[in-house]
Amino acid sequence: MITGMGAVTPVGNDVSTAWSALLAGKSGGGPITQFDATEDYPTRVACEVKDFDASHVIDRKEVRRYDRFAQFGIVASAEALADAGVPADPSEVVDPTRFGVIFGSGIGGISTFEEQHRIMLERGPRRVSPFFVPMFIPDIAAGLISIQFGAKGPNYATVSACASSAHAIGDAFRVIARGDADLMIAGGTEATITPMTVAGFAAMKAMTTRNDEPETASRPFDAERDGFVIGEGSGALVLESLEHALARGATIHGEVVGYGATGDAYHITSPPPEHLGAQDAMRLALADAGLEASQVDYVNAHGTSTPVNDEHETIAVKAVLGDRAREIVMSSTKSMTGHLLGASGAVEAIVCAKVMQEGRIPPTINFSTPDPTCDLDYAHDGMVEREVAVSLSNSFGFGGHNVCLALRRWDG
């Protein structure tokens, strides 16, 4: 069961604000401000988190010892726990040894890495901070969240590029299902708008070069899409067993009912023809949930705004859902948030839960030119009001990692 949700995103630093922005079709895009993205950078736009302050959750003395990605994760987790009705002392409602954290990140504390590497080159190895390693390792967010909230159960990070937080949610779902925990914080976090990361993705030609149009640069499924817009942020969900949630009177936002995870075994960055690995992940998620393709109402697409992904994901969804693919809506909230890399899956799982609760589907913005290879309903005309009982959330990562989460509306 999903009993709590928290988010830090380029369109809002909590779930309520972000959700309102997504329904309104608000873009989080803008010029990069976190470093001087000069003309040497082919891409100079991003979806940055704005006006972020972690001091209401993290002690001010500790904030400077935590990389931005870890701060995002802790703040999102705090919101999720509060939303779940978990008190400041979680041991009042859950055995700490049965309270765990699985939190993913594709890259971890890259800004810390870049800063400390520069210090070493300019001032020597003795000037490298003793906090360097524990600030940049990707698992530190999971560790810090467990320390912050006293979670002594299963604790680790999932690192699978842009599928990281979807893997985290699926793994937490499995941990609870097999009886190893009663309550889990699951999600992911990323803060990679840095000189090295932007330069690296730009060198791959994976990112947009629409530098004069930052708010419209992310355009999934549009014929003129030319790459993703890098984003940052975090999404956190509180998952718990039905028995535990009911026993403490928790509000249930929805349920994770299926988890499919596969590997392409094909190429380091490109999907195989017809995205067969993604097809298998979706089929596994449906089978795990005991659902038929005809029961799916909504797909939150990976939808990166890259030429290859959007076409192949469309092919995969049509292959798995058959005729049902023409009846559902498949939207990409990355058109507004940009690509949050390892945090994407968690934020998009939250979107699915909100869609099912409210019967409102966020649009895919920035559409201008139809692409004959992308011929499904992507909510290009704005927010769609429709009853949604079953959602799929797709996440795919470099290395051929594919995850599909099946979520179902909770009707009591």
GUVO-668626 format. One record per residue (C-alpha): residue number from 0; y, x, z. Coordinates in steps of 0.001 Angstrom, whole numbers, plus 500000, padded with zeros to 6 digits. Last residue first. Layout:
# residues N
<site pos="NUM" v="Y" u="X" w="Z"/>
...
END
This chain:
# residues 412
<site pos="411" v="500286" u="488753" w="500182"/>
<site pos="410" v="501673" u="488766" w="496653"/>
<site pos="409" v="501769" u="492532" w="496256"/>
<site pos="408" v="502530" u="493508" w="492688"/>
<site pos="407" v="500105" u="496002" w="491217"/>
<site pos="406" v="500412" u="499670" w="490320"/>
<site pos="405" v="498329" u="501774" w="487957"/>
<site pos="404" v="499226" u="505462" w="487952"/>
<site pos="403" v="498640" u="507557" w="484847"/>
<site pos="402" v="498529" u="511327" w="484961"/>
<site pos="401" v="498220" u="513904" w="482212"/>
<site pos="400" v="498361" u="517698" w="482549"/>
<site pos="399" v="498204" u="519559" w="479222"/>
<site pos="398" v="499705" u="522851" w="480373"/>
<site pos="397" v="503194" u="521410" w="480211"/>
<site pos="396" v="503212" u="518067" w="481987"/>
<site pos="395" v="502604" u="514377" w="481340"/>
<site pos="394" v="503534" u="511402" w="483520"/>
<site pos="393" v="502823" u="507751" w="482736"/>
<site pos="392" v="503462" u="504791" w="485043"/>
<site pos="391" v="501431" u="501633" w="484442"/>
<site pos="390" v="502521" u="498278" w="485784"/>
<site pos="389" v="500751" u="495079" w="486790"/>
<site pos="388" v="502245" u="491800" w="488066"/>
<site pos="387" v="505472" u="491715" w="486074"/>
<site pos="386" v="507433" u="488500" w="485661"/>
<site pos="385" v="510190" u="489052" w="483120"/>
<site pos="384" v="513938" u="489634" w="483079"/>
<site pos="383" v="514781" u="492435" w="480656"/>
<site pos="382" v="517716" u="494823" w="481157"/>
<site pos="381" v="519394" u="495845" w="477946"/>
<site pos="380" v="518873" u="495634" w="474200"/>
<site pos="379" v="516725" u="498751" w="473928"/>
<site pos="378" v="514089" u="497291" w="476202"/>
<site pos="377" v="511459" u="499628" w="474691"/>
<site pos="376" v="509528" u="496964" w="472748"/>
<site pos="375" v="507138" u="498868" w="470486"/>
<site pos="374" v="507695" u="500528" w="467107"/>
<site pos="373" v="508098" u="504224" w="467718"/>
<site pos="372" v="506688" u="505754" w="464522"/>
<site pos="371" v="509140" u="503710" w="462424"/>
<site pos="370" v="512050" u="505243" w="464355"/>
<site pos="369" v="514968" u="502841" w="464691"/>
<site pos="368" v="518482" u="504331" w="464907"/>
<site pos="367" v="521060" u="503569" w="467606"/>
<site pos="366" v="519422" u="503456" w="471030"/>
<site pos="365" v="521267" u="505097" w="473894"/>
<site pos="364" v="519657" u="503133" w="476739"/>
<site pos="363" v="516076" u="502305" w="477600"/>
<site pos="362" v="516573" u="499253" w="479759"/>
<site pos="361" v="515585" u="498566" w="483351"/>
<site pos="360" v="512990" u="495804" w="483831"/>
<site pos="359" v="513704" u="492902" w="486198"/>
<site pos="358" v="510957" u="490774" w="487747"/>
<site pos="357" v="512195" u="491598" w="491246"/>
<site pos="356" v="509211" u="492930" w="493153"/>
<site pos="355" v="507267" u="494066" w="490088"/>
<site pos="354" v="510235" u="495948" w="488643"/>
<site pos="353" v="510995" u="497451" w="492053"/>
<site pos="352" v="507458" u="498832" w="492354"/>
<site pos="351" v="507585" u="500201" w="488814"/>
<site pos="350" v="510920" u="501903" w="489489"/>
<site pos="349" v="509445" u="503505" w="492609"/>
<site pos="348" v="506620" u="504843" w="490458"/>
<site pos="347" v="509323" u="506217" w="488146"/>
<site pos="346" v="510999" u="508134" w="490952"/>
<site pos="345" v="507626" u="509555" w="491970"/>
<site pos="344" v="506595" u="510536" w="488452"/>
<site pos="343" v="509902" u="512215" w="487658"/>
<site pos="342" v="510080" u="514604" w="490616"/>
<site pos="341" v="508202" u="517445" w="488898"/>
<site pos="340" v="510507" u="517354" w="485857"/>
<site pos="339" v="513530" u="515188" w="486717"/>
<site pos="338" v="514050" u="514446" w="483038"/>
<site pos="337" v="517327" u="512615" w="482515"/>
<site pos="336" v="518207" u="509860" w="484934"/>
<site pos="335" v="519532" u="507395" w="482363"/>
<site pos="334" v="517317" u="507739" w="479255"/>
<site pos="333" v="514736" u="509076" w="481696"/>
<site pos="332" v="514333" u="505408" w="482721"/>
<site pos="331" v="512050" u="505013" w="479733"/>
<site pos="330" v="510924" u="501478" w="478959"/>
<site pos="329" v="507678" u="499949" w="477748"/>
<site pos="328" v="507861" u="496154" w="477600"/>
<site pos="327" v="504697" u="494174" w="476946"/>
<site pos="326" v="503536" u="491905" w="474117"/>
<site pos="325" v="503018" u="494376" w="471278"/>
<site pos="324" v="501002" u="496724" w="473513"/>
<site pos="323" v="498726" u="493798" w="474402"/>
<site pos="322" v="497264" u="493916" w="470893"/>
<site pos="321" v="495558" u="497206" w="471714"/>
<site pos="320" v="496356" u="498467" w="475211"/>
<site pos="319" v="494713" u="501882" w="474977"/>
<site pos="318" v="495381" u="502764" w="471342"/>
<site pos="317" v="498856" u="501235" w="471377"/>
<site pos="316" v="499746" u="503209" w="474498"/>
<site pos="315" v="498464" u="506421" w="472940"/>
<site pos="314" v="500375" u="505969" w="469679"/>
<site pos="313" v="503593" u="505299" w="471596"/>
<site pos="312" v="502959" u="508372" w="473720"/>
<site pos="311" v="502497" u="510404" w="470550"/>
<site pos="310" v="505810" u="509335" w="469035"/>
<site pos="309" v="507775" u="509750" w="472233"/>
<site pos="308" v="506257" u="513119" w="473078"/>
<site pos="307" v="506746" u="514808" w="469693"/>
<site pos="306" v="510413" u="514058" w="468977"/>
<site pos="305" v="511588" u="514726" w="472535"/>
<site pos="304" v="513435" u="511932" w="474313"/>
<site pos="303" v="511253" u="512298" w="477437"/>
<site pos="302" v="509566" u="508914" w="477437"/>
<site pos="301" v="506983" u="509402" w="480207"/>
<site pos="300" v="506913" u="505656" w="479814"/>
<site pos="299" v="507181" u="503067" w="482551"/>
<site pos="298" v="504684" u="500599" w="481167"/>
<site pos="297" v="504952" u="496883" w="481895"/>
<site pos="296" v="502782" u="493774" w="481863"/>
<site pos="295" v="499227" u="495128" w="481937"/>
<site pos="294" v="496581" u="492425" w="482417"/>
<site pos="293" v="495320" u="492461" w="478811"/>
<site pos="292" v="494377" u="496131" w="479204"/>
<site pos="291" v="491800" u="495090" w="481785"/>
<site pos="290" v="491939" u="495997" w="485459"/>
<site pos="289" v="489345" u="497239" w="487923"/>
<site pos="288" v="491915" u="499626" w="489385"/>
<site pos="287" v="489817" u="502722" w="488703"/>
<site pos="286" v="489075" u="501383" w="485231"/>
<site pos="285" v="492776" u="500903" w="484525"/>
<site pos="284" v="493628" u="504375" w="485806"/>
<site pos="283" v="490782" u="505932" w="483824"/>
<site pos="282" v="491897" u="504208" w="480626"/>
<site pos="281" v="495457" u="505431" w="481129"/>
<site pos="280" v="494309" u="509007" w="481761"/>
<site pos="279" v="491999" u="508922" w="478728"/>
<site pos="278" v="494807" u="507791" w="476457"/>
<site pos="277" v="497046" u="510509" w="477829"/>
<site pos="276" v="494399" u="513094" w="477020"/>
<site pos="275" v="494006" u="511660" w="473513"/>
<site pos="274" v="497689" u="512110" w="472713"/>
<site pos="273" v="497252" u="510762" w="469173"/>
<site pos="272" v="496891" u="514369" w="468004"/>
<site pos="271" v="496870" u="516765" w="470961"/>
<site pos="270" v="499952" u="517094" w="473157"/>
<site pos="269" v="502249" u="520104" w="472804"/>
<site pos="268" v="503313" u="522507" w="475567"/>
<site pos="267" v="500502" u="524912" w="476483"/>
<site pos="266" v="498089" u="523614" w="473863"/>
<site pos="265" v="494691" u="521857" w="473745"/>
<site pos="264" v="492655" u="521517" w="476909"/>
<site pos="263" v="494339" u="518094" w="477217"/>
<site pos="262" v="493688" u="517681" w="480931"/>
<site pos="261" v="493085" u="514396" w="482716"/>
<site pos="260" v="494187" u="512313" w="485709"/>
<site pos="259" v="493785" u="508559" w="486149"/>
<site pos="258" v="494778" u="506784" w="489340"/>
<site pos="257" v="494427" u="503072" w="490062"/>
<site pos="256" v="495488" u="500480" w="492634"/>
<site pos="255" v="498810" u="501694" w="494003"/>
<site pos="254" v="500198" u="498741" w="495852"/>
<site pos="253" v="503454" u="496858" w="496134"/>
<site pos="252" v="506510" u="496648" w="498368"/>
<site pos="251" v="504619" u="495844" w="501568"/>
<site pos="250" v="506739" u="495139" w="504654"/>
<site pos="249" v="505073" u="496602" w="507734"/>
<site pos="248" v="503772" u="494453" w="510563"/>
<site pos="247" v="502092" u="497294" w="512475"/>
<site pos="246" v="498560" u="495969" w="511994"/>
<site pos="245" v="499330" u="494838" w="508463"/>
<site pos="244" v="500284" u="498333" w="507314"/>
<site pos="243" v="497317" u="499977" w="509046"/>
<site pos="242" v="494822" u="497515" w="507586"/>
<site pos="241" v="496333" u="497777" w="504113"/>
<site pos="240" v="496068" u="501547" w="504174"/>
<site pos="239" v="499261" u="503494" w="503913"/>
<site pos="238" v="501615" u="504927" w="501322"/>
<site pos="237" v="505191" u="505916" w="502062"/>
<site pos="236" v="506861" u="506864" w="498809"/>
<site pos="235" v="509273" u="509665" w="498041"/>
<site pos="234" v="511346" u="510412" w="494940"/>
<site pos="233" v="513481" u="513480" w="494439"/>
<site pos="232" v="516340" u="514818" w="492375"/>
<site pos="231" v="517180" u="516852" w="489305"/>
<site pos="230" v="517784" u="516331" w="485610"/>
<site pos="229" v="517336" u="518182" w="482331"/>
<site pos="228" v="518241" u="516215" w="479228"/>
<site pos="227" v="515310" u="516003" w="476814"/>
<site pos="226" v="515175" u="516858" w="473140"/>
<site pos="225" v="516492" u="515875" w="469716"/>
<site pos="224" v="516425" u="512095" w="469605"/>
<site pos="223" v="517845" u="510784" w="466308"/>
<site pos="222" v="514975" u="508390" w="465546"/>
<site pos="221" v="515378" u="506765" w="468951"/>
<site pos="220" v="512245" u="506527" w="471110"/>
<site pos="219" v="513979" u="508133" w="474091"/>
<site pos="218" v="517710" u="508775" w="473782"/>
<site pos="217" v="518957" u="511304" w="476336"/>
<site pos="216" v="522185" u="512658" w="474837"/>
<site pos="215" v="524179" u="509450" w="475295"/>
<site pos="214" v="525991" u="510353" w="478520"/>
<site pos="213" v="526276" u="514018" w="477548"/>
<site pos="212" v="527860" u="513385" w="474118"/>
<site pos="211" v="529712" u="516586" w="473155"/>
<site pos="210" v="526794" u="518778" w="474201"/>
<site pos="209" v="524259" u="516945" w="472056"/>
<site pos="208" v="522035" u="520040" w="471994"/>
<site pos="207" v="519035" u="518277" w="473492"/>
<site pos="206" v="516324" u="520217" w="475238"/>
<site pos="205" v="512877" u="521435" w="474156"/>
<site pos="204" v="514135" u="524143" w="471808"/>
<site pos="203" v="511849" u="526588" w="473638"/>
<site pos="202" v="514832" u="528904" w="474136"/>
<site pos="201" v="516727" u="525924" w="475553"/>
<site pos="200" v="514007" u="525388" w="478137"/>
<site pos="199" v="514300" u="529002" w="479217"/>
<site pos="198" v="518101" u="529144" w="479209"/>
<site pos="197" v="518279" u="525962" w="481293"/>
<site pos="196" v="515784" u="527366" w="483767"/>
<site pos="195" v="517472" u="530762" w="483994"/>
<site pos="194" v="521029" u="529486" w="484423"/>
<site pos="193" v="520122" u="526815" w="486982"/>
<site pos="192" v="519723" u="523054" w="486848"/>
<site pos="191" v="516270" u="523290" w="488379"/>
<site pos="190" v="516395" u="521184" w="491520"/>
<site pos="189" v="513099" u="519302" w="491779"/>
<site pos="188" v="511324" u="517018" w="494223"/>
<site pos="187" v="508083" u="515146" w="494483"/>
<site pos="186" v="506276" u="512215" w="495981"/>
<site pos="185" v="503900" u="511233" w="498729"/>
<site pos="184" v="504433" u="510556" w="502435"/>
<site pos="183" v="501081" u="509464" w="503793"/>
<site pos="182" v="499839" u="506960" w="506367"/>
<site pos="181" v="496342" u="506179" w="507635"/>
<site pos="180" v="494644" u="509442" w="506742"/>
<site pos="179" v="491216" u="510823" w="505824"/>
<site pos="178" v="489652" u="507412" w="505185"/>
<site pos="177" v="488467" u="507897" w="501611"/>
<site pos="176" v="491057" u="505444" w="500299"/>
<site pos="175" v="493855" u="507124" w="502262"/>
<site pos="174" v="493187" u="510538" w="500772"/>
<site pos="173" v="492704" u="508985" w="497315"/>
<site pos="172" v="496105" u="507286" w="497349"/>
<site pos="171" v="497611" u="510547" w="498570"/>
<site pos="170" v="496025" u="512303" w="495578"/>
<site pos="169" v="497425" u="509739" w="493160"/>
<site pos="168" v="500887" u="509989" w="494687"/>
<site pos="167" v="500860" u="513784" w="494568"/>
<site pos="166" v="499501" u="513816" w="490999"/>
<site pos="165" v="502428" u="511595" w="489994"/>
<site pos="164" v="504705" u="514027" w="491810"/>
<site pos="163" v="503480" u="517027" w="489825"/>
<site pos="162" v="503097" u="515480" w="486349"/>
<site pos="161" v="506219" u="517196" w="484994"/>
<site pos="160" v="504851" u="520655" w="485801"/>
<site pos="159" v="501486" u="520440" w="487537"/>
<site pos="158" v="502172" u="521783" w="491018"/>
<site pos="157" v="500876" u="519517" w="493779"/>
<site pos="156" v="501971" u="520528" w="497241"/>
<site pos="155" v="500043" u="520368" w="500503"/>
<site pos="154" v="499598" u="518617" w="503835"/>
<site pos="153" v="496691" u="516535" w="505084"/>
<site pos="152" v="497446" u="515334" w="508642"/>
<site pos="151" v="499887" u="516789" w="511159"/>
<site pos="150" v="503010" u="514849" w="510149"/>
<site pos="149" v="505699" u="515472" w="512772"/>
<site pos="148" v="508683" u="514202" w="510793"/>
<site pos="147" v="510734" u="517316" w="510131"/>
<site pos="146" v="507742" u="519656" w="510270"/>
<site pos="145" v="505768" u="517587" w="507749"/>
<site pos="144" v="508799" u="517368" w="505468"/>
<site pos="143" v="509321" u="521125" w="505781"/>
<site pos="142" v="505738" u="521841" w="504740"/>
<site pos="141" v="505798" u="519473" w="501776"/>
<site pos="140" v="509091" u="520995" w="500621"/>
<site pos="139" v="507737" u="524497" w="501211"/>
<site pos="138" v="504891" u="523993" w="498745"/>
<site pos="137" v="506964" u="525104" w="495747"/>
<site pos="136" v="507734" u="528568" w="497180"/>
<site pos="135" v="511494" u="529226" w="496987"/>
<site pos="134" v="512838" u="529013" w="500531"/>
<site pos="133" v="509835" u="530431" w="502367"/>
<site pos="132" v="509932" u="533521" w="500120"/>
<site pos="131" v="513669" u="534215" w="500365"/>
<site pos="130" v="514173" u="533497" w="504069"/>
<site pos="129" v="514056" u="537188" w="504972"/>
<site pos="128" v="517007" u="537538" w="502560"/>
<site pos="127" v="517006" u="540418" w="500086"/>
<site pos="126" v="519502" u="543071" w="501180"/>
<site pos="125" v="516883" u="545752" w="501774"/>
<site pos="124" v="515732" u="545426" w="498162"/>
<site pos="123" v="518979" u="546778" w="496682"/>
<site pos="122" v="522572" u="545601" w="496300"/>
<site pos="121" v="522993" u="544566" w="492650"/>
<site pos="120" v="519383" u="544206" w="491507"/>
<site pos="119" v="518175" u="542813" w="494836"/>
<site pos="118" v="521120" u="540443" w="495124"/>
<site pos="117" v="520505" u="539111" w="491605"/>
<site pos="116" v="516856" u="538518" w="492433"/>
<site pos="115" v="517948" u="536703" w="495579"/>
<site pos="114" v="520183" u="534305" w="493662"/>
<site pos="113" v="517667" u="533620" w="490909"/>
<site pos="112" v="514841" u="532965" w="493348"/>
<site pos="111" v="517017" u="530740" w="495517"/>
<site pos="110" v="518023" u="528699" w="492460"/>
<site pos="109" v="514338" u="528500" w="491455"/>
<site pos="108" v="513269" u="526859" w="494687"/>
<site pos="107" v="510250" u="524954" w="493425"/>
<site pos="106" v="509134" u="524896" w="489785"/>
<site pos="105" v="507008" u="521812" w="489120"/>
<site pos="104" v="507354" u="520310" w="492548"/>
<site pos="103" v="504935" u="518079" w="494402"/>
<site pos="102" v="504735" u="516490" w="497824"/>
<site pos="101" v="501572" u="515531" w="499629"/>
<site pos="100" v="502356" u="514753" w="503269"/>
<site pos="99" v="500116" u="513489" w="506038"/>
<site pos="98" v="499853" u="511147" w="509029"/>
<site pos="97" v="496339" u="510884" w="510449"/>
<site pos="96" v="496791" u="513811" w="512848"/>
<site pos="95" v="500154" u="512344" w="513888"/>
<site pos="94" v="498454" u="509083" w="514951"/>
<site pos="93" v="500757" u="506409" w="513555"/>
<site pos="92" v="503193" u="503840" w="514972"/>
<site pos="91" v="504829" u="505471" w="518014"/>
<site pos="90" v="503765" u="508872" w="516671"/>
<site pos="89" v="506467" u="508410" w="514010"/>
<site pos="88" v="509196" u="509324" w="516533"/>
<site pos="87" v="512340" u="508433" w="514624"/>
<site pos="86" v="510717" u="505077" w="513930"/>
<site pos="85" v="508672" u="504116" w="510852"/>
<site pos="84" v="510019" u="500859" w="509480"/>
<site pos="83" v="508840" u="501626" w="505960"/>
<site pos="82" v="512428" u="501770" w="504711"/>
<site pos="81" v="513182" u="504304" w="507436"/>
<site pos="80" v="510191" u="506364" w="506329"/>
<site pos="79" v="511260" u="506200" w="502672"/>
<site pos="78" v="514851" u="507135" w="503512"/>
<site pos="77" v="513703" u="510156" w="505506"/>
<site pos="76" v="511384" u="511149" w="502665"/>
<site pos="75" v="514256" u="511071" w="500154"/>
<site pos="74" v="516354" u="513274" w="502455"/>
<site pos="73" v="513514" u="515740" w="503017"/>
<site pos="72" v="512721" u="515995" w="499318"/>
<site pos="71" v="516319" u="516526" w="498231"/>
<site pos="70" v="516793" u="519236" w="500843"/>
<site pos="69" v="513646" u="520973" w="499608"/>
<site pos="68" v="514948" u="521080" w="496026"/>
<site pos="67" v="518336" u="522370" w="497206"/>
<site pos="66" v="516737" u="525361" w="498893"/>
<site pos="65" v="516580" u="525222" w="502673"/>
<site pos="64" v="518005" u="527933" w="504912"/>
<site pos="63" v="521594" u="526759" w="504368"/>
<site pos="62" v="520626" u="523304" w="505642"/>
<site pos="61" v="519197" u="524660" w="508903"/>
<site pos="60" v="522437" u="525166" w="510820"/>
<site pos="59" v="523662" u="521756" w="509652"/>
<site pos="58" v="520578" u="520056" w="511089"/>
<site pos="57" v="518855" u="518074" w="508349"/>
<site pos="56" v="519081" u="514280" w="508017"/>
<site pos="55" v="522796" u="513434" w="508044"/>
<site pos="54" v="523485" u="517001" w="506931"/>
<site pos="53" v="521803" u="516523" w="503555"/>
<site pos="52" v="524991" u="515958" w="501575"/>
<site pos="51" v="524838" u="515133" w="497856"/>
<site pos="50" v="528036" u="514097" w="496107"/>
<site pos="49" v="526397" u="513995" w="492658"/>
<site pos="48" v="522828" u="514715" w="491535"/>
<site pos="47" v="523042" u="516268" w="488075"/>
<site pos="46" v="521867" u="514854" w="484748"/>
<site pos="45" v="522461" u="517765" w="482404"/>
<site pos="44" v="524627" u="519030" w="479547"/>
<site pos="43" v="525370" u="522541" w="478260"/>
<site pos="42" v="522453" u="523127" w="475908"/>
<site pos="41" v="522641" u="525930" w="473324"/>
<site pos="40" v="523835" u="528212" w="476130"/>
<site pos="39" v="525917" u="531155" w="474903"/>
<site pos="38" v="528876" u="528766" w="474599"/>
<site pos="37" v="529178" u="528956" w="478363"/>
<site pos="36" v="527241" u="527030" w="480966"/>
<site pos="35" v="529169" u="528223" w="484013"/>
<site pos="34" v="526981" u="527088" w="486872"/>
<site pos="33" v="526407" u="523926" w="488877"/>
<site pos="32" v="528829" u="521921" w="486739"/>
<site pos="31" v="526720" u="521101" w="483659"/>
<site pos="30" v="528514" u="518543" w="481501"/>
<site pos="29" v="527469" u="514934" w="482078"/>
<site pos="28" v="524519" u="512596" w="482126"/>
<site pos="27" v="523686" u="510114" w="484882"/>
<site pos="26" v="523797" u="507194" w="482466"/>
<site pos="25" v="524251" u="503631" w="483678"/>
<site pos="24" v="522079" u="500975" w="482060"/>
<site pos="23" v="523051" u="498281" w="484562"/>
<site pos="22" v="519468" u="497915" w="485784"/>
<site pos="21" v="519312" u="501682" w="486255"/>
<site pos="20" v="522566" u="501771" w="488216"/>
<site pos="19" v="521459" u="498994" w="490550"/>
<site pos="18" v="518165" u="500800" w="491165"/>
<site pos="17" v="519896" u="504102" w="491885"/>
<site pos="16" v="522201" u="502541" w="494458"/>
<site pos="15" v="519388" u="500675" w="496220"/>
<site pos="14" v="516938" u="503581" w="496144"/>
<site pos="13" v="519284" u="506169" w="497604"/>
<site pos="12" v="521353" u="509026" w="496223"/>
<site pos="11" v="522350" u="507291" w="493014"/>
<site pos="10" v="522405" u="507803" w="489255"/>
<site pos="9" v="521492" u="511513" w="489184"/>
<site pos="8" v="518731" u="510789" w="491701"/>
<site pos="7" v="517826" u="511055" w="495377"/>
<site pos="6" v="515169" u="508502" w="496233"/>
<site pos="5" v="513309" u="506823" w="499086"/>
<site pos="4" v="510576" u="504205" w="499202"/>
<site pos="3" v="508522" u="502699" w="502021"/>
<site pos="2" v="505556" u="500382" w="502443"/>
<site pos="1" v="503556" u="501092" w="499289"/>
<site pos="0" v="500000" u="500000" w="500000"/>
END
